[in-house]
């Protein structure tokens, strides 16, 4: 909860200091959150291109969304922000097995990392929403997370004149549920991570992509490891929903809870793997503590659940191959992203 | 660096003479599921990698079981390599069925020169003809992600059924096939001119083409991608040729078709073993060509007494960067397209035929596989591809 406290402190500080803020004409403009960059290996379109026509990405909208992202007032108890469970130093995931919401309530899933979501087509571990705008309001209302009816969140924001001004500048009207969602989505859309050693390797610079990573990439992208079936090169996710051998019984049956189909039991969304080194623990339930343990789980073909996807089979990797895979996974770390001051409150 | 620019070596699987399996028993046991199995396939359910590849194992044709034996030269009248069968399917004897050959584009307007994301429309106007696609199994609609009964008391649960359709042309009596545009639900030309079927996405299960009013004798299309599209790098592509389709391979273009599923039978279902039909699958292998004889394919090895072996858990059929390989499908059956108004013609896809093709003993000579160990699913897919001339995977609804 340390980030929650920091976010709360920031929020209070902001509230107390709004009238003292320097006028926009005198202030140095903040660094732009927008970029036209299309990272190597990513699908077509920049984050601006990929924003929906009714929420075209602008600087004002992204900046407003960032402020909301770090604002604890969006929780019933005013001490949990989006950023509480999505910490930048962990690639906007968190080191807890599952997240803690208001009053210490815990859910049953590990907070997913937030990055490169402008190029994603479904969200949440069970893929239940298809737009970031739709996704954005759900944690606010979730009783185990922020537990605040979205209308109440809008009302709280509307009481703050600086927010009203920011919403009006961004969306031409005072805060509404729709614009609240859109603003949050706009900020999340700006979270682009594409400067890991692997990214530079994709751009033709192998200076930091060492031999072990090269060999690990081969294991990853061949049927030796078979990782590419779900984590194709580039984005390192096909956004599919698969039972990867983690689920081994229990109430959280993943995609089945969305579709009601028995064949979807244990299916969860394939995450992208950038910054995977920073996002431990792993899997939808945070049940795997380390990357080494992740590799071991796949090496043994999962946890033995009979509904595991048939593509998950024991691999019998050698110790050397495991080390190479680990080197490749570590080459995905982008510290420029996890320390980028533009994404801080 | 573009990963395709890294100089991955393309090699021919059979030429390497992979022979690390242990198929040895002369144990064809047709017409029964209780054949005494050889050892082939043991461990395949746990591996599916190089060490599980069998050596020239074969099970002949369905419903055989067991493994071993030889199948040298068994070509099943199959496709051979691209161009050898000109891509024009043979008319089905029933007039409502089709078969396939190899060779992209033939009979469907020729191989395109490129694969633009927004192809120029082939026709300026027409009627949107809808072809709802239904996968069937055992003669009944396949319930996706649900349990479907199989003979013997088992249940099959499909987890993934995806494929591309492209280069659609309408058959006309006394005239060349008429290439038509694949269009979206908003009637614009589909990106890359390609339709992507995903059984998990109801919006994708209807193929739409823009057809001029008239009388037609059938339809042809590629089950997969034309070569110009197949060699596109998915990086930077839009759907459906991006990696999110789940159809991209690291080094060899796109998958044309992919299937994943589970089969369980009473008495099976031990955790991680009989719970999926991967148990008992094995022996996907390749004998080194000897004296020019066709290399033996492989089939259901080690499936002795295991009916699951008739239902491969994973089949991935794809092409490569060298030659056009998407099977050309031809379905005969008369239909009319009015000048206005809705027109619909249902298409069925027989999963039974797909299983049969994947398990057919065919010569895999010349198969260009991805670098590294070759998964069984790839070999099953290649058998399916080469068996297409003998199968009736696609048909018009009655």
HADDOCK unambig.tbl for C-alpha pairs under 7 A between the chains (distance, minus, plus):
assign (segid A and resid 41 and name CA) (segid B and resid 235 and name CA) 4.59 0.50 0.50
assign (segid A and resid 41 and name CA) (segid B and resid 236 and name CA) 6.29 0.50 0.50
assign (segid A and resid 42 and name CA) (segid B and resid 235 and name CA) 5.60 0.50 0.50
assign (segid A and resid 42 and name CA) (segid B and resid 236 and name CA) 5.54 0.50 0.50
assign (segid A and resid 43 and name CA) (segid B and resid 235 and name CA) 5.58 0.50 0.50
assign (segid A and resid 43 and name CA) (segid B and resid 236 and name CA) 4.02 0.50 0.50
assign (segid A and resid 43 and name CA) (segid B and resid 237 and name CA) 5.35 0.50 0.50
assign (segid A and resid 43 and name CA) (segid B and resid 238 and name CA) 6.21 0.50 0.50
assign (segid A and resid 43 and name CA) (segid B and resid 242 and name CA) 6.49 0.50 0.50
assign (segid A and resid 44 and name CA) (segid B and resid 236 and name CA) 4.29 0.50 0.50
assign (segid A and resid 44 and name CA) (segid B and resid 237 and name CA) 5.41 0.50 0.50
assign (segid A and resid 44 and name CA) (segid B and resid 238 and name CA) 5.81 0.50 0.50
assign (segid A and resid 201 and name CA) (segid B and resid 1 and name CA) 5.93 0.50 0.50
assign (segid A and resid 202 and name CA) (segid B and resid 1 and name CA) 4.27 0.50 0.50
assign (segid A and resid 202 and name CA) (segid B and resid 2 and name CA) 5.81 0.50 0.50
assign (segid A and resid 202 and name CA) (segid B and resid 3 and name CA) 6.96 0.50 0.50
assign (segid A and resid 203 and name CA) (segid B and resid 1 and name CA) 4.53 0.50 0.50
assign (segid A and resid 204 and name CA) (segid B and resid 1 and name CA) 3.67 0.50 0.50
assign (segid A and resid 221 and name CA) (segid B and resid 250 and name CA) 6.19 0.50 0.50
assign (segid A and resid 222 and name CA) (segid B and resid 371 and name CA) 6.64 0.50 0.50
assign (segid A and resid 222 and name CA) (segid B and resid 372 and name CA) 5.71 0.50 0.50
assign (segid A and resid 223 and name CA) (segid B and resid 49 and name CA) 6.91 0.50 0.50
assign (segid A and resid 223 and name CA) (segid B and resid 372 and name CA) 6.44 0.50 0.50
assign (segid A and resid 223 and name CA) (segid B and resid 373 and name CA) 5.53 0.50 0.50
assign (segid A and resid 223 and name CA) (segid B and resid 374 and name CA) 6.05 0.50 0.50
assign (segid A and resid 223 and name CA) (segid B and resid 375 and name CA) 5.93 0.50 0.50
assign (segid A and resid 224 and name CA) (segid B and resid 49 and name CA) 6.55 0.50 0.50
assign (segid A and resid 224 and name CA) (segid B and resid 372 and name CA) 6.68 0.50 0.50
assign (segid A and resid 224 and name CA) (segid B and resid 373 and name CA) 5.79 0.50 0.50
assign (segid A and resid 232 and name CA) (segid B and resid 243 and name CA) 6.52 0.50 0.50
assign (segid A and resid 232 and name CA) (segid B and resid 250 and name CA) 6.80 0.50 0.50
assign (segid A and resid 233 and name CA) (segid B and resid 250 and name CA) 6.77 0.50 0.50
assign (segid A and resid 234 and name CA) (segid B and resid 235 and name CA) 6.53 0.50 0.50
assign (segid A and resid 238 and name CA) (segid B and resid 243 and name CA) 5.56 0.50 0.50
assign (segid A and resid 238 and name CA) (segid B and resid 244 and name CA) 4.13 0.50 0.50
assign (segid A and resid 238 and name CA) (segid B and resid 245 and name CA) 6.63 0.50 0.50
assign (segid A and resid 238 and name CA) (segid B and resid 246 and name CA) 5.29 0.50 0.50
assign (segid A and resid 239 and name CA) (segid B and resid 244 and name CA) 5.77 0.50 0.50
assign (segid A and resid 261 and name CA) (segid B and resid 145 and name CA) 5.93 0.50 0.50
assign (segid A and resid 261 and name CA) (segid B and resid 146 and name CA) 5.94 0.50 0.50
assign (segid A and resid 262 and name CA) (segid B and resid 145 and name CA) 6.39 0.50 0.50
assign (segid A and resid 262 and name CA) (segid B and resid 146 and name CA) 5.63 0.50 0.50
assign (segid A and resid 263 and name CA) (segid B and resid 145 and name CA) 3.98 0.50 0.50
assign (segid A and resid 263 and name CA) (segid B and resid 146 and name CA) 5.16 0.50 0.50
assign (segid A and resid 263 and name CA) (segid B and resid 157 and name CA) 6.14 0.50 0.50
assign (segid A and resid 263 and name CA) (segid B and resid 159 and name CA) 6.56 0.50 0.50
assign (segid A and resid 264 and name CA) (segid B and resid 145 and name CA) 6.05 0.50 0.50
assign (segid A and resid 304 and name CA) (segid B and resid 271 and name CA) 5.14 0.50 0.50
assign (segid A and resid 304 and name CA) (segid B and resid 272 and name CA) 4.72 0.50 0.50
assign (segid A and resid 305 and name CA) (segid B and resid 271 and name CA) 5.70 0.50 0.50
assign (segid A and resid 305 and name CA) (segid B and resid 272 and name CA) 6.26 0.50 0.50
assign (segid A and resid 306 and name CA) (segid B and resid 269 and name CA) 6.51 0.50 0.50
assign (segid A and resid 306 and name CA) (segid B and resid 271 and name CA) 4.92 0.50 0.50
assign (segid A and resid 306 and name CA) (segid B and resid 272 and name CA) 5.42 0.50 0.50
assign (segid A and resid 306 and name CA) (segid B and resid 275 and name CA) 4.78 0.50 0.50
assign (segid A and resid 306 and name CA) (segid B and resid 276 and name CA) 6.87 0.50 0.50
assign (segid A and resid 307 and name CA) (segid B and resid 275 and name CA) 6.93 0.50 0.50
assign (segid A and resid 310 and name CA) (segid B and resid 261 and name CA) 6.96 0.50 0.50
assign (segid A and resid 310 and name CA) (segid B and resid 262 and name CA) 6.89 0.50 0.50
assign (segid A and resid 310 and name CA) (segid B and resid 276 and name CA) 6.36 0.50 0.50
assign (segid A and resid 310 and name CA) (segid B and resid 278 and name CA) 6.50 0.50 0.50
assign (segid A and resid 310 and name CA) (segid B and resid 313 and name CA) 6.01 0.50 0.50
assign (segid A and resid 310 and name CA) (segid B and resid 314 and name CA) 6.91 0.50 0.50
assign (segid A and resid 311 and name CA) (segid B and resid 314 and name CA) 6.91 0.50 0.50
assign (segid A and resid 313 and name CA) (segid B and resid 45 and name CA) 6.92 0.50 0.50
assign (segid A and resid 313 and name CA) (segid B and resid 46 and name CA) 5.24 0.50 0.50
assign (segid A and resid 313 and name CA) (segid B and resid 47 and name CA) 5.73 0.50 0.50
assign (segid A and resid 314 and name CA) (segid B and resid 46 and name CA) 4.88 0.50 0.50
assign (segid A and resid 314 and name CA) (segid B and resid 47 and name CA) 5.25 0.50 0.50
assign (segid A and resid 315 and name CA) (segid B and resid 47 and name CA) 5.65 0.50 0.50
